[in-house]
Amino acid sequence: IFGIIVIGLIGLASDLFFKWMNRRLFPWAQLGK
């Protein structure tokens, strides 16, 4: 059970991190949406 929770948290954190990085690196990508 604990391992599943850890994997879920890591996946969530990495998803948020990549979204933040995309906003920092590619601000023009938000203009098309």
C-alpha positions as CSV (number, residue, x, y, z in Angstrom):
1,I,0.0,0.0,0.0
2,F,2.8,2.4,1.0
3,G,4.7,1.9,-2.2
4,I,1.6,2.7,-4.3
5,I,1.1,5.9,-2.4
6,V,4.7,6.9,-2.9
7,I,4.6,6.2,-6.6
8,G,1.4,8.2,-6.9
9,L,2.9,11.2,-5.1
10,I,6.1,11.0,-7.2
11,G,3.9,10.9,-10.4
12,L,1.9,13.9,-9.2
13,A,4.9,15.9,-8.2
14,S,6.7,15.2,-11.5
15,D,3.5,16.2,-13.5
16,L,3.3,19.5,-11.6
17,F,7.0,20.0,-12.1
18,F,6.9,19.5,-15.9
19,K,3.8,21.8,-16.2
20,W,5.8,24.5,-14.2
21,M,8.8,23.9,-16.4
22,N,6.7,24.2,-19.6
23,R,5.4,27.6,-18.3
24,R,8.9,28.8,-17.5
25,L,10.5,27.6,-20.7
26,F,7.7,27.9,-23.2
27,P,5.5,30.9,-22.4
28,W,4.4,31.1,-26.0
29,A,2.9,27.6,-25.8
30,Q,0.1,29.0,-23.5
31,L,-0.9,31.6,-26.2
32,G,-2.4,29.0,-28.5
33,K,-4.8,27.6,-25.9
